[in-house]
C-alpha cells in the first residue's frame, strides 16, 4: 500500500482495551445533527466509517488546451468576463483564460456568492468535466475555488462522500478531519492475528481511504479491492460475527423445557406415511430431535427448496413436543398456507390421537371460541394459524415448540410475541424457509442460528420444463392451456405483479379472468386474489383442488402453500416483473404429481438487462440454491433476511460474493476474540454499532 499521511503510534490489543480507547468517539460530531443522522452518523466513530464512494484528482492542474473533452480536469485561469444571460434560460456564464486558451463555465443554479467569486480579474481553479458547448469548450456546474498565483495544490485525492440535502462535500470533509483529531484509532486486532491474516493497520487503512495520495490507484479504491478496503471489510464482518456469536450464546443461557425423543408417536406417523423420508429429511429430523432434548431453547432454521418436504419434518418435531405433554404451534404468513398446513397436520396426526386446532383472523366467533376451548382444555396439543395465534386470547402457556413458516415474512415483534406466550422459560423455535439461503448469506446473517438443509427432493417429483415465450404469442399459450385441460390436467395463470397499485393488479386479474373464461368457454375458470374474503378464497381453492375448476387465474397469493398434484401447467404473465425467488416459488406449484409439468414465462419486450438476467437464471436451472445465489448477486441480501434482524445492520462495505474468503476468516477470528480478547470484542462493537448494538432477539 502506498504510504498515507503518517499515523500516530497506537498499540494492538493485548487482551485489554486501553482506557477510554473509543470514548472520544462517542461525542456528537456536529450541530448538523439531523442531516448527519439521515446518513447514519451519530458520533465521531460513525463519521470515520462514513467512507468515500469515489475520488477526484485535484492534486494537479492542466492548461485549458490540455483538458480533454468528456473527462474531468482541473484548470487554473483568470476570469475575463462573467454575466447573467437569459437565453435560452437564466444562467451565469463566465469566460476564463490562461496562456493556452479560453474556456466557459456555466451555472444554471447559482447564488450571489458565486457571482462574487467569478468577478473579472480573479484567479480561480475550476474542477469539472470538459465538453463542447455553444461558445466552445465549457464546464457546467464545476467546483470553483479562488486562489492566489502559486498557491499549493492538495496533497491527496479529494474524497466524494455519500451525502444528503443541505450537507455539502466540503462540510463532510471538515467533519472527517475533526473526527480524526478527536478519535483514538486503536487497532483492536491482536497484532499476531493481524499479521497472520496479512491485514493492514486500522488507522493507516482509514486515513488512506479518506485521504489517498495522488499516486493511489483510483480503480482499486473505487472497486474496493485495495488492501485498505480489505481491512475495513474484514473488521465489519468480524464485528457482525462477534455480535451474532454473542446472540447465540445469550440465547443458550435461557431455560427451555427438555423434550427428549421418545420415538413412539413419530414412529407411528412415519409408518403411516405413503412415502419414505429422504436422507436429508431424516438428517434434519435427527438434528431437531437432539436440539429439543436440550434444556436451552433450540433456534434452528430449516431451509429447503420448493417441495423438499419441510412440513413432515416440522410435524415430527411437533410430535416430539406432544409426547412430552407440551403444546406446539405453527404460524404461517397467509391463510392459504396456514390452512393447508392445518389440513395436512390434521390428516396425519388426528389418527394418532393428537388434536389439532386451527386459528385465523377470518374465523367466525363461534368456530374461534370452540378452537380456543379445545386448546385450553388440552384437547389440542397442536395449534396452527396465521398471526391470529399471537393474540392475547390464545392460551399457549404450555408451549414447548414454536414453528414459524416463511420466517422472513414476519416481523421480529410478531415472532417474539409467539415466544413470549410462556412464562419463566422460552419455547424451542424452528423457523422454516422455502427460499433457499445462499451459503455466504447463511454464514454471515444467519450465523447465530443452527441450520438444517433439505437438499434433495422426494422421489416421484417430476422435473419441470421452463419455457420463455414473448407476449406476442399469447394465443399459442392459451391453446397450450386448452390442450393440457383436455388431457384431464389443470393450469394456473398468474397475473403480473404491479407494485405501484394493488387496485391495478386486481383489475388486471379480473380482466384476464374474463378474457380466459370467454376464450376457454368449454372449461371452468376460477379467480383468486388478495381482496377476496378468506372464506371465498378457500371456496375457490377447494373447487380447484377437486378439479371442478380447470384453470385458476391468480395473483401471487398462490406463491406458497398451494399443493394441487393434478396441476401440470403454470403460466406467468409479465414474468420480467417478478423477482427470481417469486418465479421459483410460483413454478414450484406444479410438478407435484406424476404428470410432466411445464412453466411458461410470458414476457414483454424490450427486456431490461436485469429482467433478462432473471429470466435467463430461471430458465437455466431449477435448483433453488443456485437460483438463490444468482438472486443474491442481483438484489443483495435484504430480501432474504427479511425483518429478522433486530441487531445486525446490512453490511455496508463487505460483499458476500467477492469477500467470501473474509467471511470464513472473520468467523474464526470472532471466536478467538470472544474467548481470548473480550475487551477488544466489546470495543469493536462500540466502534461499529455504538449504542445501537442490541443483540438479536428473534
C-alpha positions in Angstrom: 0.0 0.0 0.0 1.3 3.5 -0.8 2.0 5.4 2.4 -0.7 7.6 3.7 -0.1 10.7 5.9 2.0 9.4 8.8 -0.2 7.9 11.6 0.2 8.5 15.3 1.6 5.5 17.2 -1.1 3.1 18.5 -0.8 -0.3 20.2 -2.5 -3.5 19.2 -4.9 -5.2 21.6 -3.2 -7.4 24.1 -6.3 -8.7 25.7 -7.2 -5.3 27.3 -8.7 -2.3 25.7 -6.7 0.9 26.5 -8.6 3.1 28.9 -11.1 5.3 27.1 -9.9 3.9 23.8 -13.1 4.9 21.9 -14.5 7.2 24.5 -13.8 10.4 22.5 -15.6 8.9 19.5 -18.9 8.9 21.4 -19.1 12.7 21.3 -21.7 14.3 18.9 -19.9 15.3 15.7 -21.7 18.4 14.7 -24.6 20.8 15.0 -25.9 19.4 11.7 -27.3 16.5 13.8 -30.5 15.9 11.8 -28.8 15.7 8.4 -26.0 13.5 9.8 -28.5 11.2 11.4 -30.0 10.6 7.9 -26.6 9.3 6.9 -26.4 7.0 10.0 -23.8 9.3 11.6 -24.2 9.8 15.4 -20.7 10.3 16.6 -17.0 10.6 15.5 -16.6 6.8 15.1 -19.6 6.8 12.6 -18.1 9.8 10.8 -14.8 8.0 10.2 -16.7 4.9 9.0 -18.6 7.1 6.5 -16.2 6.2 3.7 -15.9 7.9 0.2 -17.8 6.3 -2.7 -15.3 7.8 -5.2 -12.5 10.3 -5.6 -11.5 13.3 -7.8 -7.9 14.3 -8.5 -7.3 17.9 -7.6 -3.6 17.4 -7.0 -2.7 18.6 -10.4 -3.6 21.4 -12.8 -3.7 21.2 -16.6 -3.8 24.0 -19.1 -7.1 24.7 -20.9 -5.7 23.3 -24.1 -4.7 20.1 -22.4 -8.2 19.5 -20.8 -9.6 16.5 -22.8 -13.4 16.6 -23.7 -15.5 14.1 -21.8 -13.1 13.8 -18.8 -12.9 15.6 -15.5 -10.0 18.1 -15.3 -8.8 20.9 -13.1 -7.7 24.2 -14.7 -6.3 27.4 -13.2 -7.1 30.6 -15.0 -8.2 34.2 -14.7 -11.8 35.3 -15.0 -12.0 37.5 -18.1 -15.8 38.1 -18.1 -18.9 37.0 -16.3 -22.6 37.8 -16.8 -26.1 36.5 -16.2 -27.8 35.7 -19.6 -31.5 34.9 -20.1 -31.4 32.8 -23.3 -32.3 30.0 -23.6 -32.8 30.3 -19.8 -31.4 32.3 -16.9 -27.8 31.2 -16.2 -24.5 32.6 -15.1 -21.7 32.3 -17.8 -18.1 33.1 -17.0 -15.2 33.2 -19.5 -11.8 32.1 -18.2 -8.4 32.5 -19.9 -4.9 31.1 -19.4 -1.8 31.2 -21.6 -3.2 28.3 -23.8 -6.7 29.3 -24.5 -10.3 30.1 -23.3 -13.0 28.0 -21.5 -16.5 28.9 -20.4 -18.1 28.0 -17.1 -22.0 27.7 -17.0 -24.2 27.7 -13.9 -27.9 27.1 -14.2 -28.4 27.4 -10.4 -26.3 29.9 -8.6 -26.2 32.3 -5.7 -24.8 35.8 -5.3 -21.7 34.3 -3.7 -20.9 32.5 -7.0 -21.2 35.8 -8.9 -18.8 37.5 -6.4 -16.4 34.6 -6.8 -16.3 35.0 -10.6 -15.6 38.7 -10.7 -13.3 39.7 -13.7 -9.6 39.7 -12.8 -10.0 37.0 -10.1 -7.8 33.9 -10.3 -9.7 30.6 -9.8 -9.3 26.9 -10.0 -12.2 25.0 -11.7 -12.8 21.3 -11.5 -15.3 19.6 -13.8 -16.0 17.7 -16.9 -15.0 19.4 -20.2 -17.5 19.3 -23.1 -18.2 21.2 -26.3 -20.7 23.9 -26.0 -22.3 26.7 -28.0 -19.3 29.1 -27.4 -16.6 26.5 -27.4 -15.1 24.3 -24.6 -17.1 24.6 -21.4 -17.7 23.1 -17.9 -21.3 23.0 -16.5 -21.5 23.5 -12.7 -17.8 22.9 -12.0 -16.4 23.2 -8.5 -14.7 26.6 -8.3 -12.2 27.9 -5.7 -10.5 31.4 -5.6 -6.7 31.1 -5.4 -3.5 33.2 -5.5 -0.8 32.5 -8.1 1.5 29.7 -7.0 -0.9 28.5 -4.3 -0.1 24.9 -3.2 -2.3 22.1 -4.5 -3.9 19.4 -2.3 -1.6 16.5 -1.4 -4.3 13.8 -1.6 -7.1 12.8 -3.8 -10.4 14.6 -3.0 -12.9 12.2 -1.4 -16.6 12.3 -2.6 -18.9 11.0 0.2 -22.5 9.8 0.2 -24.4 13.0 1.2 -27.8 14.3 1.8 -29.6 17.6 1.1 -28.1 20.5 3.0 -24.8 18.8 3.7 -22.1 19.8 1.3 -19.0 17.7 0.5 -16.7 20.5 1.9 -18.6 20.3 5.3 -18.3 16.5 5.4 -14.5 16.7 4.7 -14.1 19.1 7.6 -16.1 16.9 9.9 -13.9 13.9 9.0 -10.7 15.9 9.7 -12.2 17.0 13.1 -13.2 13.4 13.9 -9.6 12.2 13.2 -8.3 14.9 15.6 -10.6 13.8 18.4 -10.6 10.0 18.0 -8.4 7.3 19.4 -7.7 5.0 16.5 -6.6 2.0 18.5 -6.2 -1.2 16.5 -8.3 -3.8 18.3 -7.0 -6.7 16.3 -4.2 -8.6 18.2 -1.0 -8.0 16.3 -0.3 -11.7 15.8 -3.7 -12.2 14.3 -3.5 -9.2 12.1 -0.1 -10.3 10.7 -1.2 -13.9 10.2 -4.1 -12.6 8.1 -1.8 -10.1 6.3 -4.1 -7.2 7.1 -3.0 -3.5 7.0 -3.1 -1.5 10.2 -6.5 0.1 11.2 -5.5 3.8 11.4 -3.4 3.6 8.3 -6.2 2.0 6.3 -8.8 4.5 7.5 -6.5 7.6 6.8 -5.6 6.1 3.4 -9.3 5.8 2.4 -10.2 9.3 3.5 -7.0 10.9 2.1 -5.4 8.7 -0.6 -2.1 10.0 -2.1 -2.2 11.2 -5.7 -0.4 8.0 -7.0 -3.0 5.7 -5.4 -5.0 3.6 -7.9 -8.4 5.2 -8.2 -9.9 2.0 -9.8 -8.6 -0.2 -6.8 -10.1 2.4 -4.4 -13.5 2.6 -6.2 -13.8 -1.1 -6.8 -12.9 -1.7 -3.1 -10.1 -4.1 -3.9 -7.3 -2.1 -2.3 -5.7 -3.5 0.9 -7.1 -0.6 2.9 -10.6 -1.6 1.9 -9.8 -5.2 2.7 -9.0 -4.3 6.3 -12.2 -2.2 6.7 -14.3 -5.0 5.2 -12.7 -7.6 7.5 -13.4 -5.5 10.6 -17.0 -5.0 9.5 -17.5 -8.8 9.0 -15.6 -9.6 12.3 -17.9 -7.2 14.3 -21.0 -8.8 12.7 -19.8 -12.3 13.6 -19.0 -11.2 17.2 -22.5 -9.8 17.6 -24.1 -12.9 16.2 -22.0 -15.2 18.3 -22.9 -13.3 21.4 -26.6 -13.6 20.4 -26.2 -17.3 20.1 -24.5 -17.7 23.5 -27.0 -15.4 25.1 -30.0 -17.5 23.9 -28.4 -20.6 25.3 -28.2 -19.0 28.7 -32.1 -19.1 28.9 -34.0 -22.1 30.2 -36.3 -24.2 28.0 -38.2 -27.5 28.6 -36.1 -30.5 27.8 -38.2 -32.6 25.3 -36.3 -35.9 24.9 -37.2 -38.1 21.9 -39.4 -41.0 23.0 -39.9 -42.1 19.4 -43.4 -43.7 19.8 -45.6 -41.1 18.0 -43.0 -40.1 15.3 -42.5 -43.8 14.5 -46.3 -44.3 14.2 -46.6 -41.3 11.8 -43.6 -42.5 9.6 -45.1 -46.0 9.4 -48.5 -44.5 8.2 -47.0 -42.3 5.5 -47.4 -43.3 1.9 -43.8 -42.3 1.3 -40.4 -42.8 2.9 -38.4 -39.9 4.3 -35.4 -38.7 2.1 -31.9 -38.9 3.6 -32.0 -35.1 4.0 -35.3 -35.2 5.9 -34.1 -38.0 8.2 -30.9 -36.0 8.9 -32.9 -32.8 9.7 -35.3 -34.8 12.0 -32.4 -36.2 14.0 -30.7 -32.7 14.3 -34.0 -31.2 15.6 -34.7 -34.1 17.9 -31.2 -33.6 19.6 -31.9 -29.9 20.0 -35.3 -30.4 21.5 -33.8 -32.7 24.2 -31.6 -29.8 25.5 -32.6 -27.6 28.4 -31.9 -24.4 26.5 -34.0 -23.2 23.6 -33.4 -24.5 20.1 -33.0 -21.8 17.5 -32.9 -23.7 14.2 -33.6 -22.7 10.6 -35.0 -25.5 8.4 -34.4 -24.5 4.8 -35.2 -26.4 1.7 -36.2 -25.9 -1.9 -39.9 -25.9 -3.1 -41.3 -29.4 -2.5 -38.4 -30.7 -0.4 -40.8 -31.8 2.4 -40.3 -29.3 5.3 -43.9 -29.9 6.6 -43.3 -33.5 7.6 -40.1 -32.6 9.4 -42.0 -30.0 11.3 -44.8 -32.4 12.1 -42.3 -35.0 13.6 -40.8 -32.2 15.7 -44.2 -31.2 16.9 -45.0 -34.8 17.9 -41.8 -34.8 20.0 -43.2 -31.9 22.0 -46.7 -33.6 22.2 -45.3 -36.9 23.6 -43.6 -34.8 26.3 -47.0 -33.3 27.2 -46.3 -29.8 25.8 -48.0 -27.8 23.1 -46.6 -26.9 19.7 -47.7 -24.1 17.4 -47.2 -23.5 13.7 -47.6 -19.9 12.5 -47.7 -19.2 8.7 -48.0 -15.8 7.0 -51.1 -16.3 4.8 -54.4 -18.0 5.4 -54.0 -20.2 2.3 -50.7 -21.5 3.6 -51.8 -21.8 7.2 -55.0 -23.7 6.2 -53.0 -26.1 4.0 -50.7 -26.9 6.9 -53.7 -27.4 9.2 -55.4 -29.9 6.8 -52.2 -31.8 6.3 -51.4 -32.0 10.1 -55.0 -32.8 10.9 -54.9 -35.7 8.4 -51.6 -37.0 9.7 -52.0 -36.5 13.5 -55.6 -36.9 14.4 -55.4 -40.7 13.8 -52.6 -40.8 16.4 -54.9 -39.2 19.0 -53.3 -35.7 18.8 -55.8 -32.9 18.4 -55.0 -30.0 16.1 -56.6 -26.6 16.4 -57.0 -24.0 13.6 -57.0 -20.2 14.2 -57.3 -17.4 11.7 -58.4 -13.8 11.6 -61.4 -14.6 9.4 -62.9 -17.3 11.6 -66.5 -16.8 12.8 -66.8 -16.1 16.5 -68.3 -19.5 17.3 -65.7 -21.5 15.5 -62.9 -19.5 17.0 -64.3 -19.9 20.6 -64.6 -23.7 20.0 -60.9 -23.8 18.9 -59.7 -21.7 21.9 -61.7 -24.0 24.2 -60.1 -27.1 22.5 -56.6 -25.6 23.2 -57.5 -24.5 26.8 -58.8 -28.0 27.7 -55.7 -29.6 26.3 -57.6 -31.5 23.6 -55.4 -29.9 21.0 -51.7 -30.0 21.7 -51.1 -28.6 18.3 -52.3 -25.1 17.1 -51.9 -23.9 13.5 -52.7 -20.5 12.3 -51.8 -17.1 11.0 -50.6 -14.3 13.3 -54.0 -14.8 15.0 -52.0 -17.2 17.2 -50.2 -14.4 18.9 -53.3 -12.6 20.2 -53.7 -12.4 23.9 -56.9 -14.6 24.0 -54.9 -17.6 22.7 -53.7 -19.6 25.7 -50.4 -21.4 24.9 -49.0 -21.4 28.4 -47.6 -25.0 27.8 -46.0 -24.1 24.5 -42.9 -26.2 24.1 -42.2 -25.7 20.4 -43.0 -22.7 18.1 -42.7 -23.3 14.3 -42.6 -20.3 12.1 -43.1 -20.9 8.3 -41.7 -18.5 5.8 -40.0 -16.8 8.7 -38.7 -13.8 6.7 -42.3 -12.6 6.1 -42.8 -12.0 9.8 -41.5 -9.0 11.8 -39.3 -9.5 14.8 -42.1 -8.4 17.1 -44.5 -11.0 15.8 -42.1 -13.8 16.4 -41.2 -12.5 19.8 -44.9 -12.4 20.8 -45.3 -16.1 20.0 -42.2 -16.9 22.1 -43.4 -14.8 25.0 -46.6 -16.9 25.5 -44.7 -18.9 28.1 -43.7 -17.5 31.5 -40.4 -18.4 33.1 -38.8 -20.2 30.1 -38.6 -20.0 26.3 -40.1 -22.4 23.9 -37.9 -24.1 21.3 -38.1 -22.3 17.9 -38.0 -23.8 14.5 -38.0 -21.4 11.6 -38.7 -22.7 8.0 -37.9 -21.1 4.7 -38.8 -22.3 1.2 -36.4 -19.7 -0.2 -33.0 -21.4 -0.1 -30.5 -19.2 1.5 -27.1 -18.9 -0.2 -24.2 -20.3 1.8 -22.4 -16.9 2.2 -25.7 -15.4 3.5 -26.2 -18.2 6.0 -22.5 -17.8 7.1 -22.9 -14.0 7.7 -26.5 -13.0 8.5 -27.7 -16.4 9.9 -24.5 -17.2 11.9 -26.5 -17.1 15.2 -28.8 -19.9 14.1 -28.3 -23.7 13.7 -29.2 -24.6 10.1 -30.7 -27.8 8.7 -30.8 -28.1 4.9 -33.2 -30.2 2.8 -31.1 -30.5 -0.3 -32.8 -33.4 -2.0 -36.4 -33.7 -3.4 -38.6 -36.6 -2.6 -38.7 -39.4 -5.2 -41.6 -39.2 -7.7 -41.4 -35.4 -8.2 -41.4 -34.8 -11.9 -38.9 -32.3 -13.4 -40.5 -29.1 -14.5 -39.7 -27.8 -18.1 -39.4 -24.0 -18.2 -40.3 -22.2 -21.5 -39.8 -18.5 -22.3 -42.5 -17.0 -24.6 -42.8 -13.4 -25.9 -46.3 -11.9 -25.2 -46.9 -11.6 -28.9 -47.5 -15.4 -28.8 -50.3 -15.2 -26.2 -52.8 -17.1 -28.4 -50.5 -20.1 -28.6 -50.2 -20.1 -24.8 -54.0 -20.1 -24.4 -54.1 -23.1 -26.8 -51.5 -24.8 -24.7 -53.7 -24.4 -21.6 -56.7 -25.8 -23.6 -54.7 -28.9 -24.6 -53.5 -29.6 -21.0 -57.0 -29.4 -19.6 -58.5 -31.6 -22.4 -56.0 -34.3 -21.2 -57.6 -34.0 -17.7 -54.9 -31.8 -16.2 -55.2 -28.3 -14.7 -53.4 -25.0 -15.1 -52.6 -21.8 -13.2 -52.5 -18.4 -14.9 -50.6 -15.9 -12.8 -51.2 -12.2 -13.4 -48.5 -9.6 -13.5 -47.1 -8.1 -10.3 -47.9 -4.4 -10.3 -46.1 -3.0 -7.3 -47.4 0.5 -7.6 -51.1 -0.4 -7.3 -52.9 -3.3 -5.7 -56.1 -2.0 -7.4 -54.4 -2.1 -10.8 -53.2 -5.6 -10.1 -56.8 -6.7 -9.1 -58.2 -5.1 -12.3 -55.6 -7.0 -14.4 -56.6 -10.2 -12.7 -60.3 -9.6 -13.3 -59.7 -8.7 -17.0 -57.5 -11.8 -17.5 -60.2 -14.0 -15.9 -62.9 -12.6 -18.2 -60.7 -13.0 -21.3 -59.8 -16.6 -20.5 -63.4 -17.5 -19.4 -64.6 -16.3 -22.9 -61.7 -17.9 -24.9 -61.9 -21.2 -23.0 -65.7 -21.4 -22.8 -65.7 -25.2 -22.6 -63.6 -25.1 -19.4 -64.4 -23.8 -15.9 -62.1 -20.8 -15.0 -61.7 -19.7 -11.4 -60.3 -16.4 -9.9 -58.4 -15.9 -6.7 -56.8 -12.7 -5.4 -55.8 -10.9 -2.2 -59.1 -8.9 -1.9 -61.3 -12.0 -1.7 -62.6 -12.8 1.8 -60.8 -15.8 3.3 -64.0 -18.0 3.0 -64.3 -17.1 -0.7 -60.6 -17.8 -1.2 -60.9 -21.2 0.4 -64.0 -22.0 -1.7 -62.2 -21.2 -5.0 -59.1 -23.2 -3.9 -61.3 -26.2 -2.9 -63.0 -26.2 -6.3 -59.6 -26.2 -8.0 -58.3 -29.0 -5.7 -61.4 -31.1 -6.6 -60.9 -30.4 -10.3 -64.3 -28.7 -10.5 -62.3 -25.7 -11.9 -59.7 -26.4 -14.6 -57.9 -23.1 -14.9 -57.1 -20.8 -11.9 -56.4 -17.2 -12.6 -54.5 -15.8 -9.6 -52.3 -13.0 -8.3 -49.3 -14.1 -6.2 -51.5 -15.2 -3.3 -50.7 -18.7 -4.6 -47.0 -18.2 -4.3 -46.6 -20.5 -1.3 -48.5 -23.3 0.2 -50.7 -24.4 -2.7 -50.5 -28.1 -3.4 -52.6 -29.5 -6.3 -50.9 -32.6 -7.7 -53.1 -32.6 -10.8 -52.0 -29.1 -11.9 -49.2 -29.5 -14.5 -49.1 -26.2 -16.3 -48.1 -22.8 -14.8 -48.4 -19.6 -17.0 -46.8 -16.4 -15.5 -47.6 -13.3 -17.4 -45.1 -10.4 -17.5 -42.6 -12.7 -15.8 -40.0 -10.0 -16.2 -41.7 -8.0 -13.4 -41.2 -10.8 -10.8 -38.2 -11.4 -8.6 -36.2 -14.6 -9.0 -37.4 -16.1 -5.7 -41.0 -15.4 -6.6 -40.7 -17.0 -10.0 -39.1 -20.1 -8.5 -41.8 -20.3 -5.8 -44.6 -20.0 -8.4 -43.0 -22.5 -10.7 -42.9 -24.9 -7.7 -46.8 -25.0 -7.6 -46.6 -27.5 -10.5 -44.6 -30.8 -10.8 -46.3 -32.1 -7.6 -47.9 -35.2 -9.3 -46.8 -37.9 -11.8 -47.5 -35.9 -15.0 -44.8 -34.0 -16.9 -45.1 -30.3 -15.9 -44.3 -27.1 -17.7 -43.9 -23.5 -16.5 -44.4 -20.9 -19.3 -42.9 -17.5 -18.6 -44.6 -14.9 -20.8 -42.5 -11.7 -21.1 -43.0 -8.3 -22.7 -40.3 -6.7 -24.9 -38.0 -4.8 -24.7 -36.4 -6.6 -21.7 -34.3 -4.6 -19.3 -30.8 -6.0 -18.5 -32.0 -7.0 -15.1 -35.1 -8.6 -16.4 -33.1 -10.6 -19.0 -30.7 -11.8 -16.2 -33.6 -13.0 -14.1 -35.3 -14.9 -16.9 -32.0 -16.4 -18.0 -31.4 -17.7 -14.5 -34.9 -19.2 -14.0 -34.7 -20.8 -17.5 -31.3 -22.4 -17.0 -31.8 -24.1 -13.6 -34.5 -25.5 -11.3 -32.0 -25.7 -8.4 -33.3 -23.4 -5.7 -29.9 -22.9 -4.1 -28.3 -21.8 -7.5 -31.3 -19.5 -8.1 -30.8 -18.1 -4.6 -27.1 -17.5 -5.3 -27.9 -15.6 -8.5 -30.7 -13.7 -6.8 -28.2 -12.6 -4.1 -26.0 -11.2 -6.9 -28.9 -9.3 -8.5 -30.7 -8.0 -5.4 -28.4 -8.1 -2.4 -29.2 -9.7 1.0 -32.1 -7.6 2.2 -34.9 -9.7 0.6 -33.6 -12.9 2.0 -33.2 -11.9 5.6 -36.5 -10.0 5.7 -37.2 -8.4 9.1 -35.4 -11.0 11.3 -32.5 -8.7 12.1 -33.1 -6.5 15.1 -29.4 -6.0 15.9 -27.4 -6.7 12.8 -27.5 -4.0 10.1 -27.0 -4.8 6.5 -23.3 -4.9 5.5 -22.2 -1.5 4.2 -18.8 -2.4 2.6 -18.2 -6.2 2.6 -19.6 -8.0 -0.4 -21.0 -11.6 0.1 -19.8 -12.8 -3.3 -16.5 -11.0 -3.6 -15.4 -11.4 0.0 -16.4 -14.9 0.8 -12.9 -15.8 1.9 -13.1 -12.9 4.5 -16.4 -14.3 5.9 -14.7 -17.7 6.7 -11.7 -16.0 8.4 -13.9 -13.4 10.3 -16.0 -16.3 11.7 -12.9 -18.0 13.2 -11.4 -14.7 14.4 -14.6 -13.8 16.1 -14.4 -16.9 18.2 -10.8 -16.2 19.1 -11.5 -12.6 20.1 -14.6 -13.6 22.1 -12.6 -16.3 24.0 -9.2 -14.5 24.5 -9.8 -10.8 24.0 -13.4 -10.0 25.1 -12.5 -6.3 25.8 -11.3 -5.9 22.2 -14.5 -7.5 21.0 -16.5 -5.0 23.1 -14.5 -2.1 21.7 -15.2 -3.3 18.1 -18.9 -3.5 18.7 -18.8 0.1 20.1 -16.8 1.3 17.2 -19.1 -0.1 14.5 -22.5 0.0 16.2 -22.2 2.5 19.0 -25.2 2.3 21.3 -27.3 0.5 18.7 -25.6 -2.9 19.1 -28.6 -4.7 20.7 -28.3 -8.4 20.4 -30.6 -10.4 18.1 -33.8 -11.2 19.9 -35.6 -13.3 17.3 
